[in-house]
Amino acid sequence: MTLDLKRSLRPLGIAAVCSMAAGSILPSGTPNSVHAQETAVESSQASTVGISSEKPAEGPSVDLGDGRFMVSYTEKIPGTDITFEMIPVPGGKFTMGSPEDEDPRAEDEGPTVEINVSPMWVAKTETTWAMYKEYMRMYAVFKSFEAEGVRTVDESNQADSITAPTELYDPSFTYEYGEEPEQPAVTMTQYAAQQFTKWLSLITDNQYRLPTEAEWEYAARGGTQTAYSWGDSADDIEEYAWYFDNSYDGPAHVGTKKPNPFGLHDMHGNAAEWTVNEYSEEGYQWLKESPVDNAIDAVRWPENPWPCVARGGSWESDPPELRSAARLASDDDEWKNEDPNFPKSPWWFTDDPSRGVGFRLFRSLEPLDREALKNFWEPTALETVDDVESRISGGRGGWGLVDKDLPEAAKE
C-alpha cells in the first residue's frame, strides 16, 4: 500500500471500516463486497457445519427440537494440517457471578444476575500456538503482498482486512516456558485475539469470535452453580486444572486434564481467557440497572484499552483465582511495562501475568449479522484505534485482505 493511500485511508479509521462492514454502499458507488461475504458466511453456517439430522451415537449433542442436532465438529485451518474441535453447548438460564456466601469471593463478582444463554459451539481447548502462529505468519505475508503490489487493501475491501501481530519484541519472554504446538498461545492483547477470530472466520466461512463474560461463565460452569465446575471444594483441582502448585514448567499441553460437564477442557487454569468485556470494579451492577435478554448482549464494550476481563485463571494462579466466577482485570501499564515502543504494541504484552493469558473460540448457533460482529472483531476503544493507525502509518504494521483465497496466496 502506498504512503498516499495510507494517508487517504487514515481518516476512515477502524471504526469507519467497521461501519462499512454492515452492508452499506462504499464511496464512489462501489458495491460493498462485504455484503456478498456476509451472505456467504451466513449461508455456510446455516448449512451443515456442526449440524446433523441425526443424533450421534456418542459424544455431546444438542437437540434443537426441529429434527436437527448440534454436534461436535473438527475445523481444519485452510492451507494447513492444523485442526481444532468445537463442542456444542446447550442454551439455558444461569446465575452469573458468585453468591455473597461463597468463600473466597471478590466484590467484583456480584451482584448476581440471571442470564439467558443461546446454544453455541465452544472450542474444546484453548487456542494453541500451532493455531496462533499461523496467524502470526500473516505479518510477513502481508508485508510481502504490500511490497509486490498484490492483494492491495483499499476502500472497496478494507472492511475485509485485518492487521497481523508484529514480530515479538522479546521472544525469550513469551517463549520462556515453551512454544510447543499444543501449548496455549499467550501474551496477545484482547485486540490481537479479536483480529485472530476475524481472520479465521473469513478464511473458513464460519463465524468465530471471543465470548462475552456471561457466555464464558456459562460455558465454564457446565450447568453447575458451584465454585468450580466439579464442586465447591478445591480438593479435586489436580484432576481438572493446571495451576501454580502443579505447573512448574509453564502452561501444559491443552486438553490433558479432565473436562467440565460440557466436555470443555482447561476452563479452569492453564491459560486465562479473554472475553470482549470491559472490566468494572462494580461487577454486574450495570446489569441490575439495565437488564438484557441474552448473554450475547451482556457486554460493556471497552471505551479504553484497559482494564478488560480475562477469565478462568492460569498456570500461574492459585485455586481461588480458578473459580468459575473469578475475574482478572488487564492492566496495560503493568503488562506492557517493558515495551520500549511508542505507542506501545496493540498486539503484544511484555510482562507478567500476560504469560498466563490466552483465549478460546466461540461460535453462535444463529449467525450474527456483520453489524453485530464488528464489535467482536474490531476495537471499540478509540485509543486502541489510534495506536493501531499510528503503528501502521509508521511502517510497523499493515493491513492484509482476508478471504477464501488468502491461504493459497500465502503459500505462493
Secondary structure, 3 states (H helix, E strand, C coil): CCHHHHHHHCCCHHHHHHHHCCCCCCHHHCCCHHHHHHHHHHHHHCCCCCEECCCCCCCCEEECCCCCEEECEEEECCCCCCEEEEEEECCEEEEECCCCCCCCCCHHHCCCEEEEECCEEEECCCCEHHHHHHHHCHHHHHHHHHHHCCCCCCCCCHHHEEECCCCCCCHHHHCCCCCCCCCECCCECHHHHHHHHHHHHHHHCCCCECCCHHHHHHHHHCCCCCCECCECCHHHHHHHCECHHHCCCCCCCCCCCCCCCCCCCCCCECCEEEEEEECCCCCCHHHHHCCCCCHHHCCCCCCCCCCEEEECCCCCCCHHHHCCCCEEECCHHHHCCCCCCCCCCCCECCCCCHHHEECCCEEECCCCCHHHHHHHHCCCCHHHHHHHHHHHHCCCCCEEECCCCHHHHHHC
